[in-house]
Amino acid sequence: MKFSLFTLFMTAAAANLGGAAATPLDPRDVYVPPVLYPHAGTVWFVGQRHNVTWDNSNPPKQITNKIGRIMIRKGDLTTPVILADNFSILLGHIEVTVPWVEDGSDYQIVLFGDSGNLAHCSPSLALEPQKSTKNISRRKFRRN
């Protein structure tokens, strides 16, 4: 009896799987706006504010996700540092503050939008320690 119930159950399950048709996916437009600034050779200093700019001149009619995020990539690794979040990728620019990071010339700005891929990377730029505009003088103090 157990064998026949098991066989009946498996036969019914196989019949249900065989009759199911795959639902076709709707075509989706992937929007990959190229980053225009920062461009190759740009140097940013910690604490400065800059506009990250991308080309938004040709967006598709149907964008899956218009909410953007900007992060930093160093070398081959996208860091967890979020420079901007929850903005429309149709804006074409967003102001960010350069965070404290290890200095280097192999950074990229990553613009995430509807595709969530790395096709939105800027060319390499350098991030440097804070640029000082003050001339710090050394004072001599006498001991009493």
Backbone as a printed PyTorch tensor [residue, N CA C, xyz], in Angstrom:
tensor([[[  0.8140,  -1.1950,   0.0000],
         [  0.0000,   0.0000,   0.0000],
         [  0.8610,   1.2650,   0.0000]],

        [[  1.9350,   1.2570,   0.8110],
         [  2.8040,   2.4230,   0.8720],
         [  3.4620,   2.6820,  -0.4810]],

        [[  3.9070,   1.5990,  -1.1180],
         [  4.5590,   1.7540,  -2.4130],
         [  3.6130,   2.3420,  -3.4460]],

        [[  2.4030,   1.9040,  -3.4650],
         [  1.4590,   2.3930,  -4.4660],
         [  1.0720,   3.8480,  -4.2070]],

        [[  0.9680,   4.2940,  -2.9410],
         [  0.6890,   5.7060,  -2.6470],
         [  1.8680,   6.5890,  -3.0750]],

        [[  3.0740,   6.0950,  -2.7910],
         [  4.2670,   6.8410,  -3.1880],
         [  4.3430,   6.9640,  -4.7040]],

        [[  4.0770,   5.8700,  -5.4050],
         [  4.0990,   5.8750,  -6.8630],
         [  3.0390,   6.8130,  -7.4130]],

        [[  1.8630,   6.7870,  -6.8200],
         [  0.7840,   7.6710,  -7.2510],
         [  1.1670,   9.1420,  -7.0470]],

        [[  1.7550,   9.4520,  -5.8940],
         [  2.1760,  10.8230,  -5.5930],
         [  3.2420,  11.3030,  -6.5800]],

        [[  4.2360,  10.4750,  -6.8430],
         [  5.3140,  10.8470,  -7.7610],
         [  4.7960,  11.0110,  -9.1870]],

        [[  3.8760,  10.1690,  -9.5950],
         [  3.3020,  10.2740, -10.9350],
         [  2.5190,  11.5700, -11.0800]],

        [[  1.7550,  11.9180, -10.0480],
         [  0.9810,  13.1660, -10.0850],
         [  1.9090,  14.3850, -10.1090]],

        [[  2.9750,  14.3340,  -9.3260],
         [  3.9260,  15.4500,  -9.2980],
         [  4.6080,  15.6100, -10.6460]],

        [[  4.9940,  14.5110, -11.2660],
         [  5.6450,  14.5780, -12.5710],
         [  4.6990,  15.1070, -13.6330]],

        [[  3.4460,  14.7570, -13.5370],
         [  2.4610,  15.2450, -14.5070],
         [  2.2790,  16.7520, -14.3790]],

        [[  2.3060,  17.2730, -13.1560],
         [  2.1700,  18.7230, -12.9500],
         [  3.3730,  19.4810, -13.4930]],

        [[  4.5600,  18.9260, -13.3220],
         [  5.7630,  19.6000, -13.8160],
         [  5.8100,  19.6150, -15.3310]],

        [[  5.4090,  18.5440, -15.9380],
         [  5.4640,  18.4500, -17.3890],
         [  4.4930,  19.3780, -18.0780]],

        [[  3.3850,  19.6840, -17.4420],
         [  2.3720,  20.5270, -18.0640],
         [  2.6010,  22.0130, -17.8620]],

        [[  3.5390,  22.3880, -17.0160],
         [  3.7660,  23.8100, -16.7310],
         [  4.5790,  24.4380, -17.8500]],

        [[  4.0920,  25.5370, -18.3530],
         [  4.8120,  26.2550, -19.4070],
         [  5.5600,  27.4310, -18.7860]],

        [[  6.7190,  27.7130, -19.2980],
         [  7.5000,  28.8450, -18.8040],
         [  6.8230,  30.1460, -19.2090]],

        [[  6.7550,  31.0570, -18.2650],
         [  6.1700,  32.3670, -18.5400],
         [  7.2390,  33.2430, -19.1770]],

        [[  6.9710,  33.8110, -20.3370],
         [  7.9920,  34.6510, -20.9680],
         [  8.2220,  35.9270, -20.1570]],

        [[  9.4690,  36.3560, -20.1120],
         [  9.8240,  37.5830, -19.4100],
         [  9.5340,  38.7880, -20.2850]],

        [[  9.0900,  39.8570, -19.6480],
         [  8.9050,  41.1100, -20.3770],
         [ 10.2690,  41.6930, -20.6980]],

        [[ 10.4130,  42.3050, -21.8540],
         [ 11.6960,  42.9380, -22.1520],
         [ 11.9450,  44.0850, -21.1800]],

        [[ 13.1780,  44.1810, -20.7040],
         [ 13.5440,  45.2230, -19.7600],
         [ 14.6470,  46.0730, -20.3570]],

        [[ 14.5280,  47.3830, -20.1770],
         [ 15.5640,  48.2910, -20.6460],
         [ 16.5980,  48.4720, -19.5450]],

        [[ 17.8360,  48.2380, -19.8860],
         [ 18.9270,  48.4610, -18.9470],
         [ 19.5370,  49.8060, -19.2760]],

        [[ 19.5960,  50.6720, -18.2740],
         [ 20.1100,  52.0270, -18.4550],
         [ 21.5010,  52.1010, -17.8620]],

        [[ 22.4830,  52.3490, -18.6940],
         [ 23.8770,  52.4020, -18.2760],
         [ 24.4530,  53.7660, -18.6560]],

        [[ 24.1440,  54.8150, -17.8790],
         [ 24.6740,  56.1340, -18.2350],
         [ 26.1640,  56.2250, -17.9070]],

        [[ 26.9820,  56.6540, -18.8510],
         [ 28.4210,  56.7620, -18.5880],
         [ 28.7300,  57.9240, -17.6430]],

        [[ 29.6810,  57.6970, -16.7470],
         [ 30.1320,  58.7330, -15.8170],
         [ 31.0430,  59.6880, -16.5780]],

        [[ 30.7290,  60.9870, -16.5270],
         [ 31.5090,  62.0160, -17.2200],
         [ 32.5390,  62.6740, -16.3020]],

        [[ 32.2020,  62.8310, -15.0300],
         [ 33.1300,  63.4110, -14.0570],
         [ 32.9390,  62.6900, -12.7380]],

        [[ 33.9980,  62.2300, -12.1380],
         [ 35.3900,  62.5460, -12.4140],
         [ 35.8930,  61.8250, -13.6620]],

        [[ 36.8380,  62.4680, -14.3160],
         [ 37.4470,  61.8860, -15.5110],
         [ 38.8570,  61.4240, -15.1730]],

        [[ 39.5090,  60.7780, -16.1200],
         [ 40.8550,  60.2460, -15.8980],
         [ 41.8020,  61.3570, -15.4680]],

        [[ 42.5890,  61.0800, -14.4520],
         [ 43.5740,  62.0420, -13.9750],
         [ 43.0610,  62.9960, -12.9060]],

        [[ 41.7890,  62.9230, -12.5660],
         [ 41.2180,  63.7910, -11.5310],
         [ 41.8320,  63.4460, -10.1790]],

        [[ 42.0840,  64.4770,  -9.3660],
         [ 42.5700,  64.2880,  -7.9990],
         [ 41.5730,  64.9500,  -7.0570]],

        [[ 41.0560,  64.1890,  -6.1240],
         [ 40.1640,  64.7100,  -5.0910],
         [ 40.8690,  64.6070,  -3.7530]],

        [[ 40.5630,  65.5540,  -2.8550],
         [ 41.1390,  65.5580,  -1.5190],
         [ 40.0500,  65.2810,  -0.4890]],

        [[ 40.4250,  64.5610,   0.5550],
         [ 39.4940,  64.2060,   1.6230],
         [ 38.8040,  65.4560,   2.1530]],

        [[ 37.4960,  65.3870,   2.3000],
         [ 36.7120,  66.4910,   2.8410],
         [ 36.1440,  67.4320,   1.7910]],

        [[ 36.6690,  67.4090,   0.5820],
         [ 36.1370,  68.2750,  -0.4780],
         [ 34.7800,  67.7620,  -0.9520]],

        [[ 34.0070,  68.6720,  -1.5420],
         [ 32.7200,  68.3030,  -2.1400],
         [ 32.8440,  68.4400,  -3.6570]],

        [[ 32.3100,  67.4440,  -4.3650],
         [ 32.3740,  67.4330,  -5.8290],
         [ 31.0510,  66.9300,  -6.3830]],

        [[ 30.7490,  67.3380,  -7.6030],
         [ 29.6080,  66.7830,  -8.3250],
         [ 30.0740,  65.5860,  -9.1320]],

        [[ 29.4770,  64.4310,  -8.8890],
         [ 29.6540,  63.2890,  -9.7810],
         [ 28.6360,  63.5070, -10.8940]],

        [[ 29.0950,  63.4710, -12.1460],
         [ 28.2360,  63.7950, -13.2860],
         [ 28.2150,  62.6230, -14.2640]],

        [[ 27.0310,  62.3220, -14.7830],
         [ 26.8880,  61.2540, -15.7780],
         [ 25.9740,  61.7290, -16.8980]],

        [[ 26.0760,  61.0650, -18.0380],
         [ 25.2960,  61.4300, -19.2210],
         [ 23.8930,  60.8380, -19.1060]],

        [[ 22.9090,  61.7090, -18.9230],
         [ 21.5220,  61.2420, -18.8230],
         [ 20.7060,  61.6840, -20.0350]],

        [[ 21.3750,  61.9030, -21.1600],
         [ 20.7130,  62.4540, -22.3450],
         [ 19.8570,  61.4480, -23.1120]],

        [[ 20.0490,  60.1540, -22.8890],
         [ 19.3220,  59.1760, -23.6960],
         [ 18.7500,  58.0320, -22.8480]],

        [[ 17.9090,  58.3350, -21.8530],
         [ 17.3600,  57.2440, -21.0400],
         [ 16.2620,  56.4980, -21.7960]],

        [[ 16.0960,  55.2130, -21.5290],
         [ 14.9990,  54.4700, -22.1570],
         [ 13.6550,  54.8950, -21.5590]],

        [[ 12.5800,  54.5370, -22.2340],
         [ 11.2440,  54.9030, -21.7420],
         [ 10.8830,  54.1430, -20.4770]],

        [[ 11.2500,  52.8790, -20.4170],
         [ 10.9560,  52.0470, -19.2520],
         [ 12.2500,  51.7420, -18.5130]],

        [[ 12.4390,  52.3480, -17.3580],
         [ 13.6120,  52.0620, -16.5330],
         [ 13.1400,  51.2230, -15.3510]],

        [[ 13.8050,  50.1030, -15.1340],
         [ 13.4180,  49.1960, -14.0660],
         [ 13.5320,  49.8540, -12.6970]],

        [[ 14.6330,  50.5530, -12.4500],
         [ 14.8770,  51.1630, -11.1450],
         [ 15.5560,  52.5050, -11.3560]],

        [[ 14.9030,  53.5890, -10.9990],
         [ 15.4630,  54.9320, -11.1820],
         [ 16.2570,  55.4120,  -9.9750]],

        [[ 16.2820,  54.6280,  -8.9090],
         [ 16.9670,  55.0400,  -7.6870],
         [ 18.4460,  54.6890,  -7.8000]],

        [[ 19.3050,  55.6930,  -7.5980],
         [ 20.7340,  55.4960,  -7.7640],
         [ 21.4950,  55.4190,  -6.4620]],

        [[ 22.7210,  54.9400,  -6.5740],
         [ 23.6620,  54.8690,  -5.4530],
         [ 25.0500,  55.0700,  -6.0360]],

        [[ 25.8870,  55.8110,  -5.3220],
         [ 27.2740,  56.0170,  -5.7440],
         [ 28.1950,  55.4760,  -4.6620]],

        [[ 29.1310,  54.6350,  -5.1010],
         [ 30.0920,  54.0260,  -4.1840],
         [ 31.5000,  54.2180,  -4.7450]],

        [[ 32.4820,  53.8340,  -3.9440],
         [ 33.8880,  53.9360,  -4.3510],
         [ 34.4230,  52.5380,  -4.6290]],

        [[ 35.2030,  52.4450,  -5.6830],
         [ 35.8950,  51.2060,  -6.0410],
         [ 37.3880,  51.4870,  -5.9780]],

        [[ 38.1440,  50.6060,  -5.3150],
         [ 39.6040,  50.7360,  -5.2590],
         [ 40.1950,  49.4840,  -5.8720]],

        [[ 40.9310,  49.6750,  -6.9530],
         [ 41.4760,  48.5190,  -7.6580],
         [ 40.3470,  47.6620,  -8.1970]],

        [[ 40.3520,  46.3920,  -7.8170],
         [ 39.3260,  45.4520,  -8.2840],
         [ 38.2030,  45.2390,  -7.2720]],

        [[ 38.1460,  46.0720,  -6.2350],
         [ 37.1870,  45.8630,  -5.1580],
         [ 36.2830,  47.0760,  -4.9760]],

        [[ 34.9760,  46.8590,  -5.0110],
         [ 34.0340,  47.9230,  -4.6700],
         [ 33.9490,  47.9670,  -3.1570]],

        [[ 34.3080,  49.1030,  -2.5700],
         [ 34.3200,  49.2410,  -1.1170],
         [ 32.8940,  49.4140,  -0.5990]],

        [[ 32.6850,  49.2760,   0.7090],
         [ 31.3460,  49.4980,   1.2680],
         [ 31.0060,  50.9740,   1.4750]],

        [[ 31.8810,  51.8690,   1.0490],
         [ 31.6670,  53.3030,   1.2550],
         [ 30.6060,  53.8170,   0.2760]],

        [[ 29.5010,  54.3270,   0.8190],
         [ 28.4200,  54.8980,   0.0100],
         [ 28.5620,  56.4130,   0.0400]],

        [[ 28.7660,  57.0200,  -1.1260],
         [ 28.9070,  58.4750,  -1.2190],
         [ 27.5570,  59.1650,  -1.3580]],

        [[ 26.6130,  58.5320,  -2.0320],
         [ 25.2680,  59.0950,  -2.2130],
         [ 24.3030,  57.9350,  -2.4230]],

        [[ 23.0560,  58.1440,  -2.0030],
         [ 22.0710,  57.0750,  -2.0690],
         [ 20.6740,  57.6700,  -2.2230]],

        [[ 19.7740,  56.9040,  -2.7920],
         [ 18.3560,  57.2880,  -2.9190],
         [ 18.1310,  58.5640,  -3.7260]],

        [[ 18.7690,  58.6760,  -4.8690],
         [ 18.5470,  59.8060,  -5.7700],
         [ 18.1300,  59.2550,  -7.1290]],

        [[ 17.5260,  60.0840,  -7.9480],
         [ 17.1060,  59.6620,  -9.2810],
         [ 18.3060,  59.6600, -10.2260]],

        [[ 18.5150,  58.5440, -10.9260],
         [ 19.6270,  58.5020, -11.8770],
         [ 19.3500,  59.3720, -13.0960]],

        [[ 18.1430,  59.9040, -13.1870],
         [ 17.8220,  60.8150, -14.2870],
         [ 18.3000,  62.2420, -14.0050]],

        [[ 18.7900,  62.5160, -12.7760],
         [ 19.2840,  63.8570, -12.4370],
         [ 20.5060,  64.2500, -13.2680]],

        [[ 21.4120,  63.3220, -13.4830],
         [ 22.6170,  63.6070, -14.2510],
         [ 23.8010,  64.0510, -13.4140]],

        [[ 23.5690,  64.3680, -12.1380],
         [ 24.6770,  64.7290, -11.2400],
         [ 24.1960,  64.6640,  -9.7980]],

        [[ 25.1380,  64.4980,  -8.8900],
         [ 24.8380,  64.5310,  -7.4560],
         [ 26.1160,  64.9520,  -6.7340]],

        [[ 25.9650,  65.7770,  -5.7180],
         [ 27.1320,  66.2420,  -4.9620],
         [ 27.4960,  65.2150,  -3.8930]],

        [[ 28.7950,  64.9520,  -3.7730],
         [ 29.3030,  64.0070,  -2.7810],
         [ 30.4470,  64.6570,  -2.0130]],

        [[ 30.6970,  64.1530,  -0.8230],
         [ 31.8460,  64.5800,  -0.0280],
         [ 32.8770,  63.4680,  -0.0720]],

        [[ 34.1250,  63.8210,  -0.3530],
         [ 35.1940,  62.8290,  -0.4300],
         [ 35.4640,  62.3210,   0.9840]],

        [[ 35.2910,  61.0200,   1.2190],
         [ 35.4820,  60.4730,   2.5640],
         [ 36.9550,  60.2460,   2.8760]],

        [[ 37.2260,  59.9920,   4.1470],
         [ 38.5830,  59.6400,   4.5290],
         [ 38.8260,  58.2160,   4.0670]],

        [[ 39.7920,  58.0630,   3.1830],
         [ 40.1960,  56.7490,   2.6870],
         [ 41.7100,  56.7470,   2.5590]],

        [[ 42.2660,  55.5850,   2.3840],
         [ 43.6980,  55.4700,   2.1230],
         [ 43.9910,  56.1530,   0.7920]],

        [[ 45.0430,  56.9710,   0.7440],
         [ 45.3340,  57.6700,  -0.5090],
         [ 45.7800,  56.6800,  -1.5810]],

        [[ 45.5230,  57.0450,  -2.8200],
         [ 45.8790,  56.1850,  -3.9380],
         [ 45.3440,  56.7410,  -5.2380]],

        [[ 45.8560,  56.2180,  -6.3420],
         [ 45.4490,  56.7080,  -7.6610],
         [ 44.6450,  55.6710,  -8.4420]],

        [[ 44.1840,  54.6280,  -7.7540],
         [ 43.4420,  53.5650,  -8.4390],
         [ 41.9850,  53.4870,  -7.9760]],

        [[ 41.3950,  54.6430,  -7.6850],
         [ 39.9900,  54.6960,  -7.2760],
         [ 39.0960,  54.9370,  -8.4860]],

        [[ 37.8590,  54.4810,  -8.3810],
         [ 36.8320,  54.7680,  -9.3820],
         [ 35.5400,  55.0820,  -8.6430]],

        [[ 34.7220,  55.9020,  -9.2600],
         [ 33.3880,  56.1730,  -8.7510],
         [ 32.4360,  55.2210,  -9.4730]],

        [[ 31.5900,  54.5300,  -8.7150],
         [ 30.6600,  53.5630,  -9.2880],
         [ 29.2420,  54.1070,  -9.1460]],

        [[ 28.5570,  54.2440, -10.2710],
         [ 27.1620,  54.6740, -10.2900],
         [ 26.2860,  53.4460, -10.4770]],

        [[ 25.5010,  53.1170,  -9.4570],
         [ 24.5560,  52.0070,  -9.5390],
         [ 23.1770,  52.5740,  -9.8130]],

        [[ 22.4860,  51.9670, -10.7490],
         [ 21.1130,  52.3530, -11.0520],
         [ 20.2940,  51.1190, -11.2710]],

        [[ 19.6510,  51.0420, -12.4060],
         [ 18.7450,  49.9200, -12.6360],
         [ 19.4470,  48.6040, -12.9190]],

        [[ 20.6590,  48.6360, -13.4150],
         [ 21.2960,  47.3660, -13.7620],
         [ 22.0950,  46.7830, -12.6070]],

        [[ 22.6030,  47.6210, -11.7090],
         [ 23.3750,  47.1370, -10.5790],
         [ 24.7140,  46.5430, -10.9560]],

        [[ 25.2250,  46.8830, -12.1370],
         [ 26.5010,  46.3150, -12.5460],
         [ 27.5940,  47.3770, -12.5630]],

        [[ 28.7950,  46.9760, -12.8590],
         [ 29.9380,  47.8760, -12.8140],
         [ 30.1860,  48.6080, -14.1190]],

        [[ 29.2580,  48.5810, -15.0290],
         [ 29.4310,  49.3040, -16.2880],
         [ 29.3600,  50.8100, -16.0760]],

        [[ 28.9930,  51.2250, -14.8830],
         [ 28.8350,  52.6370, -14.5680],
         [ 30.0890,  53.2470, -13.9350]],

        [[ 31.2320,  52.6090, -14.0110],
         [ 32.4430,  53.1070, -13.3490],
         [ 33.0410,  54.2940, -14.0780]],

        [[ 33.5760,  55.2170, -13.2840],
         [ 34.3320,  56.3250, -13.8550],
         [ 35.7280,  55.8250, -14.2140]],

        [[ 36.4800,  56.6220, -14.9770],
         [ 37.9000,  56.3010, -15.1460],
         [ 38.6040,  56.4400, -13.7930]],

        [[ 39.8220,  55.9480, -13.6960],
         [ 40.5640,  56.0160, -12.4340],
         [ 40.8470,  57.4530, -12.0350]],

        [[ 40.7570,  57.7000, -10.7270],
         [ 41.0930,  59.0020, -10.1730],
         [ 41.8940,  58.7870,  -8.9090]],

        [[ 42.5000,  59.8630,  -8.4210],
         [ 43.3020,  59.7950,  -7.2070],
         [ 42.5430,  60.4320,  -6.0550]],

        [[ 42.6030,  59.8010,  -4.8920],
         [ 42.0750,  60.3680,  -3.6570],
         [ 43.2600,  60.5750,  -2.7340]],

        [[ 43.3930,  61.7780,  -2.2360],
         [ 44.5540,  62.1650,  -1.4390],
         [ 44.1170,  62.6730,  -0.0720]],

        [[ 45.0650,  62.7210,   0.8850],
         [ 44.7380,  63.2870,   2.1950],
         [ 44.2810,  64.7330,   2.0600]],

        [[ 43.6850,  65.2350,   3.1240],
         [ 43.1410,  66.5900,   3.0990],
         [ 44.2100,  67.6020,   2.7140]],

        [[ 43.8480,  68.4610,   1.7820],
         [ 44.7450,  69.5080,   1.3100],
         [ 44.6840,  70.6610,   2.3020]],

        [[ 45.8120,  71.0090,   2.8640],
         [ 45.8520,  72.0780,   3.8570],
         [ 46.1080,  73.4100,   3.1760]],

        [[ 45.2900,  74.3900,   3.5200],
         [ 45.4850,  75.7320,   2.9740],
         [ 46.0510,  76.6690,   4.0210]],

        [[ 46.2420,  76.1450,   5.2250],
         [ 46.7660,  76.9750,   6.3060],
         [ 48.2640,  76.7660,   6.4390]],

        [[ 48.9660,  77.8400,   6.7130],
         [ 50.3880,  77.7590,   6.9810],
         [ 50.5420,  77.6620,   8.4890]],

        [[ 50.9020,  76.5060,   8.9630],
         [ 51.0150,  76.2970,  10.4020],
         [ 52.4140,  76.7010,  10.8350]],

        [[ 52.4650,  77.6850,  11.7130],
         [ 53.7690,  78.1250,  12.2090],
         [ 54.0660,  77.4170,  13.5180]],

        [[ 55.3300,  77.1990,  13.7440],
         [ 55.7550,  76.5680,  14.9880],
         [ 56.1920,  77.6680,  15.9360]],

        [[ 55.6340,  77.6330,  17.1110],
         [ 55.9860,  78.6240,  18.1220],
         [ 56.9620,  78.0060,  19.1050]],

        [[ 57.8590,  78.8480,  19.5680],
         [ 58.8030,  78.4010,  20.5890],
         [ 58.2540,  78.8150,  21.9420]],

        [[ 58.2190,  77.8620,  22.8360],
         [ 57.7380,  78.1410,  24.1800],
         [ 58.9020,  78.0090,  25.1560]],

        [[ 58.9060,  78.9280,  26.1320],
         [ 59.9380,  78.8660,  27.1640],
         [ 59.3880,  78.1570,  28.3760]],

        [[ 60.2530,  77.4170,  29.0140],
         [ 59.8810,  76.8080,  30.2820],
         [ 60.1170,  77.8160,  31.3810]],

        [[ 59.2520,  77.8550,  32.3350],
         [ 59.4370,  78.7600,  33.4830],
         [ 60.2910,  78.1460,  34.5310]]])
